[in-house]
Amino acid sequence: MKPMKWAGVIPAITTPFNEDLTVDHAFLAKHCQWLVDNGCTGVVALGSLGEGATLTFEEKRDVLKTCVAAVGDRAFVVSGVSALSTDEAVEIAKLAHEVGCDGLMVLPPYVYVGDWREMKAHVASVMAATPLSSMLYNNPIAYKVDFLPHQVAELMAECGTLHAIKESSADVRRIAELRRLLGDRLHILCGVDDLIVEAMLAGAEGWIAGLVNAFPRESVDLYNYAKSGNLVKAFELYLWFLPLLRLDVVPKFVQLIKWVQQEVGMGSERVRAPRLMLVGAEREAVAEVLRVALENKIR
């Protein structure tokens, strides 16, 4: 197990499916390697974009094994940990440790929205289940649970393996406040594609990205420009990229990102129910976004 480094561009990877909707492990390995070849520092599997909720426990195990084998010592593998119950989440965390993952992305429980005492107990139990470095996933928009900065500080004081946060509240002020409260002790990663430049300027160190699944080189370049303070280059690339990045922050982000992957020759649009592939006006709209982007691509 490598010491986890919570920095750089770490894709929240999609889960590829064969025509019969079994997991396409051959492509999964190829995709992970391609992302790392293009400068990504790791991958996060089994997240929302990875349709983790539709995978069985055995499928989750096999996906993690494929990712670990594909990247080897070249990059980090982080397992998303999301479940209906705390017991199930703990088992997923233990599984990730057993198969050789380097870190955990810990979510609040599905469906049940508890108070701070309950949500703290849930994520703390997951983080205490293994020695793996943990990243708390804060996404109140999607999961209706909001880990406020002072609560994150309280959790960090009690959980020795909590080292990072994926901040997806879409409020850049959160990043500055977390940095004010916790300094360099907490690694802050932006979890919202169309906020990455602002997040980096406010103190984020990394990016758990979505459109990177189709555009890894552009994503890594954008991150590096923002990190180095090259704002002229950063905003030139950002303004080109924004219509695509905004596909990550709408309800059908999985279908949209997978469709873009397919169109650039790196994936398939196949999704598992209850999701259905894009049709009609939705499909035409994303096709136009991609067409304009490719015609005006910055060289």
N, C-alpha and C positions, 0 to 999 in steps of 0.2 A: 504494500500500500504506500503510495507516494504522499508526501505532505501536501495537502490541498492548498492551492493558490486561487483565491477568489478575486480574479482580475482578468482583464481582457474580454474578448468576445466569446461567450459560451452559448452556443445555440440551444434553444429548447427544441429538440429534434422532433420531427413528425415520425409516426410509425407507418412504414410502408406495408401495403397489403397486396397479396396475389389476387388473381381474379376470383378465387373462391373465398376471399377475405381472411385467409390465414396470413400470418406475418411473413413478409418477404425478407428473410434473414440475409440473403445474398446482397440484395440492394441496400439493406440497412448497414451492413459492413462497408460497402462501397461509399455510401453517403457520408458515414462518419469519417472515413479516411479522406474523402474529398474536402470536407469542412476543415479538418486539421491541416491538410496540404495548403489550404488557402489562408492559414494564419490563425484559426480559432484555437483557443487554449483548452477547450474541453467540450463536452456535450452533456446536456441534461436530458435524460430519458424519462418516459412515463409521466410527463406533465400534462397539462390541459391540451397543449398543442399536439402532444403525443397520444391523445385519446386514451390515457391511462385508465379511465373509468370503464372502458369497454373491454379491457384485457383481463383474462383470468390470471390467477396467481402464478400458474405455470408459465403462461405467456410472458408475464412480467419478468420472471426469472430468466427465461430464454432471451428476451430482448436485452437485458442487462449483460448477460454472458456474451452475447454477440458484440455489444458495444465495447466491453472490456477487452475482448480478443482483438477487435478491429484497431483500436488506438494504441494498445500496448503501453509503453512508457512514454509515448510522444505527447500525450494529453491526458486530461482528467475526465473521469466519468462520474457524473452525479445522478443519483436516483431520485426522482420525484416520489414523495411519500404522501399519498392521499387515500382516505378510506372513510367508510361510514362510522367505524368504531375505532376507539383508541387501541384495542387489542389487535385489530387487523393492521393498523398503521405500524404498530410496533413490529409485527411479523414481517412487514415489507421492509422496514429498516434493517432488521436482522438479516433478511435475505440479501439486501444490497451489500452488506458487510461480507457475507459469506462468499459472494461471487466475485468480490474484488473491486467494488466501487470505491471511489476516493472521497465522496461526500454525499450529503443528503440535502434535498430541498423539501422542507417540511411545511405542509399545508394544514390549515384548520380542517376539521372533519367536514365531509360532505353533508348537506341537507340541514343538520342541526346547527343553529346559530346560538351559541351560548354566551354567557357573560364572561368577563375577563378571568374570573377564577377558574371557570371550566375550560376556557380556551388555553389558558396558561398551563393547566394540568395536562391537557392533551398533548400540546407540542413539547412540553418538558419531558413527558413520558417517552415520546419518540426519540428525543435527543439523548436521553439517558440510556437508551437500549443498546447503543453501540459506541465505540470510541471514534466513529467517523465525525469529521468536521461537518457542522450543520449550517444551512442557510434557511432562515425563516422566510416564508413567502407571504408578503402582505399584499393582498388584492381585495380591498373592501368592495370594489365595483362588482367583481364576479362572485365573491364568496360571502359578502355581507358581514364579514368579520374584519374589524379594523384594529390592527396592532399599533397603538399610538406610540410615539417616540419614548415617552416616559415608561410605558409598559415594556417596550423592547429593552430599555436599560435595566429594568427590574428583572426581566427574564434572563438577560445576559449575566447579571450578578449571581444568579442561582444555577445557571446551566453552563458548565465548563466547556461544552462542545459547541456552543452557539458562537459562531465566528463571523457570520455574514447575514445580510438581509437582501432579498429581492423586493425592492420597493416599487409597487405598481398602483399606488393610490392616484397617480397622475398629477400629484401636487408636488412641484419641485421644492416647495418650502419644507417638505418633510425631510428631504435629503440634507438640507442645511441644518435643520434642527437635530437630526440624528448625529451629524458631525459635531455640532456644538455640545451635545450631551455626552457623546462617547469618544470623541476624538478619533484616533487611529485604531482604537481597539476593535471597532466593528467595521467590516468591509461592506461597503454599500454598492449594490449593483442595480442598475436601472432595469426595470421589467416592462417598460412601455416603449415600444419601438419609436414612436413619434415624439419622444421627449429626450432622446439620448444626448444631444449636444447640450441642452440646458442642464441635464442631470450631471454630466461630466463637469461643467463649469461650477455647479453647486457642491461638488465633492464626491461624486460617484467614482468608483474605481473600475467597474466592469459593467457588462451589458449581457443580460440574459435575453437573447434576441430571437425574433420570429422569421422575418423575411430573409435572414441570413441563410435559411434552408435553401433558398434559390439564388441568393446574391452574397456569397461569403466574402469575396474579395472587396466588394464595395462596402460591406459592413465593417470589415477590419480596417480599411482605409479611413472610413468616417470616424471610427473610434480613435485611431491613431492621430488623426488631425486634431480632434477635440482634445485628446490627452496632452498633446504637445503644445497646445495653444495656437496652432495654425488656423485661426478662425476664418481667414479668407477662403482657404481650401475647404475647411469644414463646412461652411455655409453654402459654398458652391455645390458641393456634393449633397449636402442635406436637402437643399431646396429641390434638387433633381429627384432625390430618393423619397421625399415625403409622401407623395400620393401612394406609393407602394407600401411604405411603412405604416400608413394609416389602415391598411388592410388587416393589421394585427390587433386593432382595438375595436372591432365590431363583433357582434354575436357569431357570425359565420366565419371567424378568422381561420379555423381549421380548413374548411373547404376552400377558402380563398387562397391560402398559402399553398395548399397542396396543388391547386389548379395552376398557380404560377410556377411551382416546381415542375409540373408536367410540361408546361409550355416552353420552359428553358432547357428541357431535356434531362432533368435530374429529379425524377419521381413520377408518381401517379396520383391522380385526383381521387382514387378510391378511398372511401371512408366507411366506417361502421355505423349502422343504425343506432340511435335514432337520426343521426346525421344522414343527409342525402346529398348527392352531388349537385352542383349548381346547374340551373336551367334558366332559360328565358332572359329576362331583363338583367338579372343578377350576373349571369354569365357574360352577357354583352357588355355590362359596365366594367367588369374587371378586365375583360379583353381590351377595352379601350384604354384603361389605365396602363396596362402593360405595353400596348402598342406605342403609346406616346412616350413612355419611358425608354423603350428600346430605340425608338427613332431619334431620341435626344440624349442618348447615353453619353456621359462625360468620358472622354478617352484619357 
